[in-house]
Amino acid sequence: MKRYISDVKTPKVSIAPMIDRTVRHFRYFCRLLTKRSLLYTEMITTHAIIHGNRDIILGFDDFEKPIALQVAGSNPEEIYQAVKIAEKWDYDEINLNVGCPSNRVSGHMMGAVLMAYPKLVAEMVSAIREATDKPVTVKHRIGIDGRGILPEDSPKIVFDKYEDMSKFIEIVEKSKVDRFTVHARIAILAGLSAKENRNVPPLKYEDVYRLKKDFPYLNIEINGGIKTLSQINEHLNYVDGVMLGRVAYDNPYLLTEIDGLFENGDVNNISRKEVIEGLITYIEKIENNGGNVYEALRHTLGLFYGVAGSKEWRRLITPPWKKGYSGKDILEEALRILPKESLAESELIMNS
């Protein structure tokens, strides 16, 4: 069989899809900090897209681009329908979720449990390809422990060896995947929470490195436990790209360094003062449209992580607010009272 070699360039860094985190407000905030990274939506189910309020579920500001839509489902026909609907919003990529460890998700035959059904995953990728000409990518784990979720008569319930993942890739790649994003932990589908699944199973970066070595023609991106610039650079010696998770939400100012990793890229030399000024424009637009300002500001709580003014920033943007204060008033007060050295900082802040 002729191999599919994608001409889609893998971003050096992307920001992982995170439930209740990578909403449009956080993505706008991220784009102030990094101009080059690929951003993702939250995981959105096919059912939500087909039956929900599409403008709310799928809408985004063009400022957020490039942005990938992550979909979750288990039925190729519904995947096709959902992606066809999403074409109206012009996402830059479509990503299939085969990595969510939640037992609620797996119980509906979505997320990481799909690693046990690689032929079905391949069918869904093919359905996405029929629905769009955008790049199609897959995010998955290095394996799963499906005990408690998969039927006892399943051919294989535990996929915890490199050979299991390799076989999964061999089958799915035939459907022409533009990139595989691999979380370097197995997913334990019963007995651990989603949060525990981000920490308890051991990281096995070497398995992802081996995957790139064994399938050099595939685009491979690594994910899981990556927190510093030096770690990103180390991984880029072995794979095509790095996906950042919770660290991007908890310590977002580190994203200002990311653009320098891209080809012909420069560090986004933006200060926290300039970020807040950019937020004022965004918040005013939300208020003028009758939106909830706190729903936007709460995703910026980590802006002063690790520097003077962090506690005060969190206090300022968290209700209750002074009577009659608008979102703009709150942000302008922050510019007046927060430490000048923290507001002006635009130096490298990731640990080396």
C-alpha positions in Angstrom: 0.0 0.0 0.0 1.2 3.5 -0.9 2.0 5.5 2.2 0.2 8.8 2.8 2.8 11.5 3.5 1.1 14.6 4.7 2.2 18.0 3.6 0.6 19.6 6.6 3.3 21.3 8.8 3.1 20.3 12.5 3.2 23.4 14.8 6.2 23.4 17.1 3.8 24.0 20.0 0.0 23.7 20.4 -2.3 24.3 23.4 -4.2 21.1 24.3 -8.0 20.9 24.2 -9.2 21.1 27.8 -12.8 20.8 29.1 -14.0 24.0 30.8 -10.6 25.6 29.9 -10.1 26.1 26.2 -13.3 28.1 25.6 -13.3 31.0 23.3 -12.4 33.5 26.1 -9.3 31.6 27.0 -8.3 31.2 23.4 -8.5 34.9 22.8 -6.4 35.5 25.9 -3.8 32.9 24.6 -3.6 34.6 21.3 -2.5 37.8 23.0 0.4 35.8 24.4 1.3 33.6 21.4 0.8 34.4 17.7 2.0 31.1 16.3 0.8 28.3 18.5 -2.1 26.2 17.3 -5.1 26.5 19.7 -7.8 23.9 20.2 -11.5 24.0 21.2 -12.7 22.0 24.1 -13.7 18.4 23.2 -17.1 18.8 21.5 -19.4 15.8 20.9 -21.1 15.1 17.6 -24.4 15.2 19.4 -23.8 18.7 20.7 -22.9 20.0 17.3 -25.8 18.3 15.6 -28.5 19.2 18.2 -27.1 22.1 20.1 -26.8 25.9 19.7 -24.2 25.9 17.0 -23.3 29.6 17.2 -22.4 29.2 20.9 -20.8 25.8 20.6 -18.8 26.5 17.4 -18.4 30.3 17.2 -15.1 32.0 17.7 -13.3 35.3 17.0 -11.1 35.3 13.9 -8.4 36.7 16.2 -8.1 33.2 17.7 -6.8 31.5 14.5 -5.2 29.2 13.8 -7.6 27.0 15.7 -8.5 23.3 15.6 -11.9 21.8 16.3 -11.7 18.7 18.4 -14.7 16.4 18.0 -15.7 13.3 19.9 -18.0 10.6 18.7 -18.3 6.9 17.8 -20.5 6.9 14.7 -18.9 7.7 11.3 -22.1 9.0 9.9 -22.6 11.4 12.9 -19.0 12.4 12.7 -19.5 13.3 9.0 -22.6 15.3 9.7 -21.0 17.2 12.6 -17.9 18.1 10.6 -20.0 19.1 7.6 -21.9 21.5 9.9 -18.7 22.9 11.3 -17.4 23.8 7.9 -19.4 27.1 8.2 -17.0 28.3 10.9 -13.8 27.7 8.9 -11.6 25.9 11.5 -8.0 25.3 10.5 -8.0 21.6 11.4 -10.3 18.9 12.6 -9.1 16.7 15.4 -10.6 13.4 16.5 -10.6 12.7 20.3 -9.3 9.2 21.0 -7.6 10.1 24.2 -10.2 11.4 26.8 -9.9 9.0 29.8 -13.2 9.9 31.5 -15.3 6.8 32.2 -18.4 8.9 31.3 -17.0 9.5 27.9 -15.7 6.0 27.4 -19.1 4.6 28.5 -20.5 6.2 25.4 -17.9 4.7 23.2 -15.9 7.9 22.8 -12.4 9.1 23.7 -9.6 6.7 24.8 -11.8 3.6 24.7 -11.7 3.8 20.9 -8.1 2.7 20.9 -9.5 -0.8 21.3 -11.3 -0.3 18.0 -8.7 1.0 15.5 -10.8 0.1 12.4 -13.7 2.2 13.7 -11.3 5.1 14.3 -10.0 4.7 10.7 -13.6 4.8 9.5 -14.3 8.0 11.4 -11.1 9.7 10.1 -12.3 8.7 6.6 -15.7 10.2 7.3 -14.1 13.5 8.4 -12.0 13.5 5.3 -15.1 13.2 3.2 -16.7 16.1 5.0 -13.8 18.6 4.8 -10.6 19.4 2.9 -9.1 20.6 6.2 -6.2 18.7 7.8 -7.4 15.8 9.9 -5.6 14.8 13.1 -6.0 12.2 15.9 -5.2 12.7 19.6 -4.7 9.5 21.6 -2.9 7.8 24.4 0.0 5.4 24.3 -2.5 2.8 25.5 -5.5 2.0 27.7 -6.5 -0.3 30.5 -10.1 -0.9 29.6 -11.0 -3.2 32.5 -14.4 -2.2 33.9 -15.4 -0.5 30.7 -14.8 -2.9 27.8 -16.9 -6.1 27.7 -15.1 -9.1 29.2 -15.3 -10.9 25.9 -13.4 -8.2 24.1 -10.4 -9.6 22.2 -8.0 -7.4 24.2 -8.9 -5.2 27.2 -5.5 -4.0 28.2 -3.3 -2.1 25.7 -0.2 -1.3 27.6 2.7 -2.3 25.4 4.4 -0.3 22.6 3.4 -3.0 20.1 -0.3 -2.3 20.9 0.1 1.3 20.1 2.1 0.6 17.0 -0.6 -1.8 15.7 -3.2 0.9 16.3 -1.1 3.4 14.3 -0.6 0.9 11.5 -4.4 0.5 11.1 -5.5 4.2 11.6 -2.8 5.7 9.4 -4.3 4.0 6.3 -7.2 6.6 6.6 -4.7 9.4 5.9 -4.1 11.1 9.2 -2.2 14.4 9.0 -0.8 14.2 12.5 -0.9 11.9 15.5 -0.8 13.7 18.9 0.2 11.2 21.6 -0.3 11.7 25.3 2.6 9.7 26.7 0.5 7.9 29.4 -1.9 5.0 29.2 -5.5 5.8 30.1 -7.0 3.8 33.0 -10.7 3.9 32.1 -12.2 2.7 35.4 -11.0 3.5 38.9 -9.2 6.8 38.1 -10.7 10.3 37.5 -9.8 12.3 34.5 -7.5 14.4 36.7 -5.8 11.3 38.1 -5.3 10.0 34.6 -3.2 13.1 33.9 -0.8 12.3 36.8 -1.0 8.6 38.0 -0.1 6.5 35.0 3.7 6.9 34.4 4.9 9.0 31.5 6.7 7.0 28.8 8.1 9.6 26.4 10.4 6.9 25.0 7.4 5.2 23.4 6.4 8.3 21.5 10.0 8.8 20.4 10.1 5.2 19.2 6.9 5.8 17.3 8.5 8.6 15.3 11.5 6.4 14.7 9.4 3.5 13.4 7.1 5.7 11.4 9.4 8.6 10.3 7.0 9.6 7.5 4.2 10.4 10.0 3.8 13.7 11.8 4.1 13.0 15.5 3.3 15.4 18.3 4.0 14.6 22.0 1.8 15.6 25.0 1.9 15.0 28.8 3.6 16.6 31.7 5.6 19.2 29.7 6.1 22.4 31.6 9.3 24.3 30.5 11.0 25.7 27.5 14.0 23.3 28.0 11.7 20.3 28.1 10.0 21.5 24.8 13.4 21.8 23.1 14.4 18.4 24.3 11.3 16.7 22.9 11.7 18.5 19.6 14.9 16.5 19.1 12.8 13.4 18.7 9.3 14.5 17.5 7.7 17.1 15.2 5.8 19.1 17.8 4.9 19.5 21.5 1.4 20.0 23.0 1.2 21.9 26.3 -1.7 21.2 28.7 -2.5 22.5 32.1 0.6 24.6 32.4 -0.7 26.9 29.7 -3.7 27.6 31.8 -2.1 27.8 35.2 1.0 29.8 34.0 -0.1 31.4 30.7 2.6 34.1 30.5 5.1 31.4 29.6 3.4 31.3 26.2 5.1 34.6 25.3 8.3 32.5 24.7 6.7 29.9 22.4 6.8 31.8 19.1 10.5 31.9 19.1 10.6 28.1 18.6 8.8 28.4 15.2 10.7 28.8 11.9 11.5 32.5 11.4 9.7 33.1 14.7 10.4 35.8 17.3 9.5 35.8 21.0 6.2 37.7 21.5 7.7 40.5 23.5 4.5 41.6 25.2 4.2 42.8 28.7 1.5 42.0 31.2 0.4 45.7 30.9 0.0 45.3 27.2 -2.0 42.0 27.7 -4.4 43.8 30.1 -4.8 46.6 27.6 -5.7 44.0 24.9 -8.2 42.5 27.3 -9.9 45.9 27.9 -10.9 46.0 24.2 -12.2 42.5 24.3 -14.1 42.9 27.6 -15.7 46.1 26.3 -17.0 44.2 23.3 -18.5 41.5 25.6 -20.2 44.1 27.8 -21.6 45.9 24.8 -23.1 42.6 23.6 -24.6 41.9 27.1 -22.2 39.1 27.8 -20.9 37.8 31.2 -17.6 39.6 31.9 -16.5 37.3 34.7 -16.9 34.3 32.4 -14.1 35.9 30.3 -11.9 37.2 33.0 -11.8 34.0 35.1 -9.7 32.4 32.4 -7.0 35.0 33.0 -6.4 34.2 36.7 -2.9 32.9 36.1 -1.6 35.9 34.3 0.6 36.9 37.3 1.6 33.4 38.3 4.9 33.4 40.2 5.4 37.2 40.3 4.5 40.0 42.6 0.8 41.0 42.3 -0.6 37.5 41.7 -2.9 37.5 44.7 -4.1 41.1 44.0 -4.8 40.3 40.4 -7.0 37.3 41.3 -8.8 39.4 43.9 -9.5 42.3 41.5 -11.0 40.2 38.7 -13.1 37.9 41.0 -16.6 39.1 42.1 -18.0 40.8 44.0 -16.9 44.0 42.4 -17.3 47.6 43.4 -20.8 48.9 42.8 -21.1 50.4 39.3 -17.7 49.0 38.1 -17.5 47.7 34.6 -15.0 45.2 33.3 -13.0 48.0 31.8 -12.9 49.8 35.2 -11.6 46.6 36.9 -8.8 46.2 34.4 -7.9 49.9 34.5 -7.6 49.7 38.3 -5.3 46.7 37.9 -3.1 48.8 35.7 -3.0 51.5 38.4 -2.3 49.4 41.5 -0.4 46.2 40.4 3.4 46.2 40.8 5.0 48.1 37.9 7.9 45.6 37.6 5.4 42.8 37.0 3.3 44.8 34.6 6.4 45.7 32.6 8.0 42.3 32.5 8.5 40.9 29.1 11.5 38.7 29.7 12.0 34.9 29.4 10.1 33.4 32.4 10.1 29.7 31.7 12.4 27.6 33.7 15.5 26.5 31.9 
